[in-house]
C-alpha cells in the first residue's frame, strides 16, 4: 500500500504539500467535504461539456467560460500532482493523460475544436478514479454500487462521445444530421441495433463507424447487465492475506482459508 492511501493527519500550519495531501487523501471530515465540493464542481463542468454544442452559439461568452473551466481544471490537476508522493508515478496513470488531453481541448478550443467531443471522457475518468470512490464509495461496503456505477459510466460516456463525434464529423454531410439531437438519435438507434434506417452515415467509413458503434455498444450493455445480475460482494479485508472482496455470507477467505467474521445488518 502506497503512502497516498494512508490516512493523513489533519495539518496544523504545515506546508502547502502537506495541506494538499490532507485534502486530497485524508479521511477526516473536512477533507471528505473538500473532495465532495470538488466532485460537485466536476459534475457541473461535465454538464458544460454536454451543453457545448448549444453554448457555442453564445460566441465570445462561450470562450470566456471555456478558459475559466480550463483554469479550474488546471489548478485541480496541478494540486493533485503536487499532493502525490511521486509525480512520475502520477503521470503513469492513464486517467491522468485523459484529463490532460481534456485540459488541452479547453486551452486551445479553436485548434482542437473537432476533438472537443472527447471532453466527455472526463465523466469516465471521474467515476473510475480512486479520488471519487474514496469520497463517495466509502459510504458503501457493498461493491455492487461501485460496479454498476462504473459500467453505467462507461456506457453513458460512450454514447455521448460517439454522439459528439457524429455531430462534429457528419453534420451537414449526412442526410438528416443537422443538429446534436439528430446525432444522439442516430447513436442510440445504432447502439441498440434498432436500426430504423431513417438516418445513416454515408460511404464505407460511415458503415465501419456504425459497425463499431453496434459492437462496442452491445458489449457495454452486456457488461452492465452482468453487473446487475452478478452476485454482489462486500468489502471486508482478510486479516491474513488482505483480499478485499468476499461473498456476504463467506465464512472463510477464498484465497488463504482464514476464518472471517463479516458483520451483517443484524449485527
HELIX and SHEET records of a PDB file:
HELIX    1   1 UNK A    3  UNK A    5  5                                   3    
HELIX    2   2 UNK A   16  UNK A   25  1                                  10    
HELIX    3   3 UNK A   29  UNK A   55  1                                  27    
HELIX    4   4 UNK A   56  UNK A   58  5                                   3    
HELIX    5   5 UNK A   60  UNK A   83  1                                  24    
HELIX    6   6 UNK A   87  UNK A   91  1                                   5    
HELIX    7   7 UNK A   94  UNK A  107  1                                  14    
HELIX    8   8 UNK A  113  UNK A  120  5                                   8    
HELIX    9   9 UNK A  121  UNK A  127  1                                   7    
HELIX   10  10 UNK A  130  UNK A  135  1                                   6    
HELIX   11  11 UNK A  137  UNK A  139  5                                   3    
HELIX   12  12 UNK A  143  UNK A  170  1                                  28    
HELIX   13  13 UNK A  180  UNK A  191  1                                  12    
HELIX   14  14 UNK A  203  UNK A  229  1                                  27    
SHEET    1   A 2 UNK A 233  UNK A 235  0                                        
SHEET    2   A 2 UNK A 245  UNK A 247 -1                                        
END                                                                             
